[in-house]
Amino acid sequence: MADLTPLAEADADRCAELERILFAGDGPWPAKAFVSELAQPHVRFFAARDEGRLVGYAGIGLLGTRIAPESEIHTIGVDPAYQGDGVGRALLGALLAEADAHGGAVFLEVRTDNDRAIELYERAGFERVGLRRRYYRPSGADAYTMRRPALQEGDPA
């Protein structure tokens, strides 16, 4: 299992490399997008590392207000050589811990044909709440909007 640490600006090039592999047809983020996201005070990013090498990353935005907080998962990416090894599940767990501390529901978009990710999200308590036609560019692929309700007092985190 990979170690989780906060993502650093120095990881941006490796994240962009993985983006090009994982999301080639859907406008992969360049390194500067990661640098910009990391500079935002309401955004948290995590890195999964195997013997120091970045093998996955994930980010979440902590949004809303104190009265009506919510969070949005921005991205999760795992090196294909590490998919199926629990890296994505661990990264999602780190994001959800941040969201639960922030409070409120958690939202995300996922390609409708990404069965592995949809299954991961559903196991974590997400439900499909909408469909965004032609959401991903330039491929034009559709996305489900998924939502995990806010944890209630006494719910397991």
C-alpha positions as CSV (number, residue, x, y, z in Angstrom):
1,M,0.0,0.0,0.0
2,A,1.2,3.5,-0.9
3,D,1.9,6.1,1.7
4,L,-0.4,9.2,1.7
5,T,1.1,12.7,2.2
6,P,0.0,16.2,1.2
7,L,0.6,16.9,-2.4
8,A,3.4,19.4,-3.0
9,E,4.0,21.9,-5.8
10,A,7.0,19.8,-6.8
11,D,4.6,17.0,-7.6
12,A,2.8,19.0,-10.3
13,D,4.8,17.7,-13.3
14,R,4.2,14.0,-12.3
15,C,0.5,14.7,-11.7
16,A,0.3,16.2,-15.2
17,E,2.1,13.2,-16.6
18,L,-0.4,10.9,-15.0
19,E,-3.3,13.1,-16.2
20,R,-2.1,12.7,-19.8
21,I,-2.1,8.9,-19.4
22,L,-5.4,8.7,-17.5
23,F,-7.5,11.4,-19.1
24,A,-6.0,11.9,-22.6
25,G,-9.3,12.5,-24.3
26,D,-10.8,14.7,-21.6
27,G,-8.6,17.7,-21.3
28,P,-6.0,16.5,-18.8
29,W,-4.8,19.1,-16.3
30,P,-1.4,20.7,-17.0
31,A,1.1,21.1,-14.2
32,K,0.2,24.8,-13.8
33,A,-3.4,23.7,-13.0
34,F,-2.2,21.7,-10.1
35,V,0.1,24.5,-8.9
36,S,-2.9,26.9,-9.0
37,E,-5.2,24.5,-7.2
38,L,-2.6,23.9,-4.4
39,A,-2.5,27.7,-3.8
40,Q,-6.2,27.8,-3.0
41,P,-6.9,27.9,0.8
42,H,-10.1,25.9,0.5
43,V,-8.5,23.1,-1.5
44,R,-6.8,20.0,-0.1
45,F,-4.7,17.6,-2.2
46,F,-3.1,14.3,-1.3
47,A,-0.4,12.2,-2.9
48,A,0.0,8.4,-2.8
49,R,3.7,7.4,-3.0
50,D,5.4,4.1,-3.4
51,E,9.0,4.3,-2.3
52,G,8.9,8.0,-2.8
53,R,7.4,7.9,-6.3
54,L,4.1,9.6,-6.8
55,V,1.6,6.9,-7.9
56,G,-1.7,8.7,-7.3
57,Y,-3.2,12.0,-6.3
58,A,-6.6,13.4,-5.3
59,G,-8.1,16.8,-4.5
60,I,-11.2,18.2,-2.9
61,G,-12.6,21.7,-2.6
62,L,-14.2,22.6,0.8
63,L,-17.0,24.9,-0.2
64,G,-20.2,26.5,1.1
65,T,-20.6,28.4,4.3
66,R,-20.5,27.5,8.0
67,I,-24.2,27.2,7.9
68,A,-24.4,25.2,4.7
69,P,-21.0,23.6,4.1
70,E,-20.4,21.2,1.2
71,S,-17.4,19.7,-0.6
72,E,-16.6,18.8,-4.2
73,I,-14.1,16.1,-5.2
74,H,-12.1,17.6,-8.0
75,T,-10.0,14.7,-9.1
76,I,-8.6,11.3,-8.2
77,G,-5.9,9.7,-10.4
78,V,-4.0,6.5,-9.9
79,D,-1.1,5.2,-12.0
80,P,-2.5,2.3,-14.1
81,A,0.2,0.0,-12.6
82,Y,-1.3,0.6,-9.1
83,Q,-5.0,0.5,-10.0
84,G,-6.8,-2.3,-8.1
85,D,-4.3,-2.1,-5.2
86,G,-6.4,0.1,-2.9
87,V,-4.6,3.4,-3.8
88,G,-7.8,5.0,-5.1
89,R,-9.8,3.8,-2.0
90,A,-7.1,5.3,0.3
91,L,-7.1,8.6,-1.5
92,L,-10.9,8.8,-1.4
93,G,-10.8,8.0,2.3
94,A,-8.4,10.9,2.9
95,L,-10.7,13.3,0.9
96,L,-13.8,12.2,2.7
97,A,-12.0,12.7,6.1
98,E,-11.4,16.3,5.1
99,A,-15.0,16.7,3.9
100,D,-16.4,15.2,7.1
101,A,-14.3,17.6,9.2
102,H,-15.7,20.4,7.0
103,G,-19.3,19.2,7.2
104,G,-22.0,18.9,4.6
105,A,-22.6,16.8,1.6
106,V,-19.9,15.8,-0.9
107,F,-20.3,16.0,-4.6
108,L,-18.4,14.7,-7.7
109,E,-18.7,14.1,-11.4
110,V,-17.6,10.8,-13.0
111,R,-17.7,9.5,-16.5
112,T,-20.8,7.4,-17.0
113,D,-18.6,4.6,-18.5
114,N,-16.1,4.6,-15.6
115,D,-17.6,1.5,-13.9
116,R,-14.6,1.0,-11.6
117,A,-14.8,4.5,-10.2
118,I,-18.6,4.5,-9.9
119,E,-18.4,1.2,-7.9
120,L,-15.8,2.8,-5.6
121,Y,-17.9,5.9,-5.0
122,E,-21.1,3.8,-4.4
123,R,-19.3,1.7,-1.8
124,A,-18.3,5.0,-0.1
125,G,-22.0,6.0,0.1
126,F,-22.4,8.1,-3.0
127,E,-25.6,8.1,-5.1
128,R,-26.2,9.2,-8.6
129,V,-28.2,12.4,-8.5
130,G,-27.9,13.8,-12.0
131,L,-26.5,13.4,-15.5
132,R,-24.4,16.0,-17.3
133,R,-24.5,15.5,-21.0
134,R,-21.3,16.1,-22.9
135,Y,-19.6,17.2,-19.6
136,Y,-16.1,16.1,-20.5
137,R,-14.2,18.0,-23.2
138,P,-13.1,17.5,-25.8
139,S,-14.4,13.9,-25.8
140,G,-18.0,14.9,-25.2
141,A,-18.5,12.0,-22.7
142,D,-21.4,12.2,-20.3
143,A,-20.9,12.4,-16.5
144,Y,-23.0,11.4,-13.5
145,T,-23.2,13.9,-10.7
146,M,-22.9,11.9,-7.5
147,R,-23.6,12.9,-3.9
148,R,-22.8,11.5,-0.5
149,P,-25.0,13.0,2.2
150,A,-23.5,14.7,5.1
151,L,-22.6,12.4,7.9
152,Q,-25.1,12.5,10.8
153,E,-24.0,12.3,14.4
154,G,-23.2,8.7,15.2
155,D,-22.5,7.7,11.6
156,P,-19.3,5.9,11.0
157,A,-16.7,8.1,9.3
